[in-house]
Amino acid sequence: MSAPDGSPVGSERSIGQLFASATTELSALVHDEIALAKAQLKQDVRRGATSGGAFSAAGAVLLFSLPMLNFALAYGIRTWTGWNMAVCFLLSFAANVLFAGLLALIGLVFAKKAKKSKGPQKVAASMKETAGVLQYAKPHPRQPNSTDTAVEAVARSSS
């Protein structure tokens, strides 16, 4: 078994190797959080599009069905009941409004679901937390001389 950087587990790794490994892992974490944010935004956009489609359908039904459905329904009510034509047309219009209201309620339900979603806010908070951790992670200075002086410099800076 080996560590993420390829060195055997249990062997001592230098501070530079540990820092490089931590940097690689934090970079992967940031990329994963960005991918999560994109997936959550895609879901929210899909819900918003469904909501908009339902509202559009409600408007189209109300607009385009009124003339034809009002006449057909009014004449059907008149034939069935024998009531005055004005009352039949009012009942026909009320039926169309109820149907459009049902479609609008469906759109409202999907709009509320899209509005309640807290996915992007959670990811943003997590990224701020990661940035806060990275703020305190500083690389140790390296000495260009021999490896012994570098180890001594690291030992002095860590104590």
C-alpha positions, -999 to +999 in steps of 0.1 A: +000+000+000+012+035-007+004+071+001-013+094-025+021+107-036+034+072-042+057+068-012+053+036+009+030+039+039+049+041+072+080+058+057+088+092+068+079+119+043+095+153+042+076+185+050+077+194+013+061+160+003+035+164+030+027+200+019+025+189-018+002+160-008-020+183+012-021+209-016-031+182-042-058+169-019-072+204-012-071+212-049-091+180-056-116+190-028-121+224-043-127+209-078-152+184-063-170+213-045-173+232-077-187+201-095-212+197-066-222+234-070-227+229-108-249+198-102-270+216-076-274+247-098-284+224-127-312+209-106-324+243-095-325+255-131-344+224-141-370+231-114-372+268-124-377+257-161-405+233-150-421+261-131-419+285-160-433+259-184-463+253-161-470+290-158-466+294-196-490+265-202-515+280-178-514+313-197-517+296-231-546+275-220-564+305-206-557+326-236-563+302-265-591+281-250-614+309-239-632+316-272-636+280-283-642+264-250-666+292-238-688+287-269-688+249-268-693+247-230-720+274-230-740+258-257-735+224-240-748+238-207-777+254-225-786+222-243-784+202-211-802+225-187-821+250-208-808+280-188-802+315-201-772+318-225-756+345-204-755+322-173-741+294-195-713+316-208-704+326-172-702+290-162-681+282-192-657+310-183-655+299-146-645+264-157-616+277-178-604+299-150-604+269-126-584+249-150-558+277-155-557+281-117-548+244-113-519+248-138-508+280-120-508+261-086-486+234-102-462+261-113-462+277-079-453+244-062-423+239-085-412+276-080-413+272-042-392+240-044-366+258-066-366+288-042-361+266-010-331+249-024-300+258-004-275+238-024-253+267-037-253+284-004-240+252+013-213+248-012-202+284-009-200+281+029-179+249+025-156+266+001-151+295+025-143+271+052-117+254+030-102+288+021-100+295+058-080+263+064-057+271+034-051+306+048-031+292+077-012+265+056+021+281+046+050+263+030+082+260+049+111+279+035+136+258+016+174+261+018+191+257-016+222+242+002+224+206+013+195+185+026+210+186+061+206+223+064+170+221+049+161+196+076+176+218+103+157+248+090+125+229+091+132+216+126+139+251+138+107+266+121+085+238+136+097+242+172 
